[in-house]
Amino acid sequence: MDSNLKREIILDNYENPMHRGLVEDNSYLSTNYNSESCIDNLTLMMKVEAGIIKDIVFDGEACAISTSATSIFIRNLIGKSTKDAKKLILNYKNMLEEKEYDKNLLNELVVYEDISKQPNRMNCALLPSSCISKMLEQLNK
């Protein structure tokens, strides 16, 4: 994917993020991430039924990388099993850490494949996967 298309996807998901806006529903898991190093402060909510992610929403203030990564992650996870979600998150983290990964699983998340060249942006790109991993862990308790 060329760099112009990557930039376009990131900007579109920053300016027009999908699933923005929290809900008042106790059946959703919730977690918040507040970065110590930048403005990123997002709350994510996820609804899981019978091991399937039915919905994820978010809100807060964050940079273009965090906001766009959250929007793209949400689109890629709704309708997937929690097992597939964990697999996607692992592949995404491996990509960011320049380890072996399956590019076919990541869809548009590959726009962040070069983020390791900007170490100060790694936390921004990892925000949604960290929040979702945290909620998936809550399911196992």
Secondary structure by P-SEA (a helix, b strand, c coil): ccaaaaaaaaaaaaaccccccccccccbbbbbbbbccccbbbbbbbbbcccccccccccccccaaaaaaaaaaaaacccccaaaaaaaaaaaaaaaaccccccccccccccccccccccccccccaaaaaaaaaaaaaaac
